[in-house]
Amino acid sequence: MRKRNTRKPLNTSDKKAVFEAIVKGKGRGSRDVNNLLNSAGKRPYPSFMLGSKAKVPRESYYGWKLVPEIRSALGKAMPGKHIPGSVIKEALYKRSAAEYEKEWTTSPKERWKKAPKVRIYPQKGVQTTKQRMAQWAKDITKNINFANSKNAELISPELKRKIAKNGQATLVDLGTGAGKTVIPIIERLNTNQRKKISITLIDVSVKDLKTAKQLLTEIGVPSQNVKALKVNFGGVEKSRAIKNLTGKADIVTAGASLHHLSKSETIFRQVNNMLKQDGSFKFWDWSHPAWRAGTLKIAPKNARVSINGRAYSYKGEIMRAERGTAFVSQEIPKGRGSFKARSEISQVREMLSTWVSLLNFPQAERTRFNKWFDRRIKSGKPINFESYLQKLEKTAPSKPAQIEIMEGHKLYKLYERALRGSGLAPNATRFYSESNLLAHYEVKKK
């Protein structure tokens, strides 16, 4: 006979307590929740740079055991209560948005005050966003510039057509930062066209918004045509400023910013609302399955791996991943012509080795990581990046990194699914030989 569930549902007060513990890290059960989400936070550099597990994609919560472990932790503080997974997921989504904002608006000096003390190098953080990004992006600037250039090549001609037809055009840039995505677009317009463009910049950093607006006015966009909105992606559904953009955008764009929201559908629904009927959404982001789970297992050659890595099918049988693990495919996707995506395993290799470099370890350490990775793959052993970072804790980097590496990057298929679920129609997803990680999305409003 099936055991009867005697747990009581959450009342309003209990639900509030769950959100307090998960989102704000306060109240009943919050200590255990914080320890789960920041399990590497007390380790030395570089492990503690993994940041908060709340930042992993919503689709990857299974691979990081977040929901059952948080439910168990809160269950001790709220005995006899049933805590639905949907409530935990929504709270994690809110926490993720809050922590991204904290990361991008807190000075490195303040963040490093809380870092574990390590003797092998001086803990001196740079002071400004501009300096911080210059250091962080040193190894990846080439890819970022390439991605923004390709994005501009696709968007600028469309803006020119809109201006020629209607006498003006409206562009919305999500996650503007200091303007690295929007500036190349406008630079491709002539002097007269720049005066006929209206631009809305959206970001959590007031400092970056001011920088981007200043740069736009310096290249000929009238100041009154540039609106800067301080908005956290996690609050877009309730933002009055975002609602005021309904039906006003000819084009919406973004560059490597939309992964800062674990639940993609939230922002995609707002994009759908912003766009005019013939409007388009063109954006790029890093695409890879490296944060699918804490431990990644390589599926056999010719195995078909599910979109979230929870299972694969091979020779008529289905193998399911244990909780806390996920599978990665070795196969190269077919049917995408010259814009063919790379294999998942090659994407994981490039992303993780790039992070070794971004953590400011010498190039030799990146080479060692690649050899370690290849040996694991050849022998069929799983990949756990945190365990590798622990090996580096006795090795001195040239200087400490300032950006946490736990990011919500997703595989391109997850973005495409979220777009369709939000009422948008992906026209094309482009991939480039210059980077295994870059995916460029072209979307038309239905």
Secondary structure by P-SEA (a helix, b strand, c coil): cccccccccccaaaaaaaaaacccccccaaaaaaaaaaccccccccccccccccccccccccccccaaaaaaaaaaacccbbbbaaaaaaaaaaaaaaaaaaaaccccccccccccccccccccccccaaaaaaaaacccaaaaaaaaaaaaaacaaaaaaaaaaccbbbbbbccccccccaaaaaaaccaaaaaabbbbbbcccaaaaaaaaaaaaaaccccccbbbbbcccccccccaaaaaaccccccccccccccccccaaaaaaaaaaaccccbbbbbbbbbcccccccbbbbccccccccccccccccccbbbbbccccccccccccccccccccccaaaaaaaaaaaaaaaacccaaaaaaaaaaaaaaaaabbbbbaaaaaaaacccccccccccccccccccaaaaaaaaaaacccccbbbbbcccccbbbbbbbcc
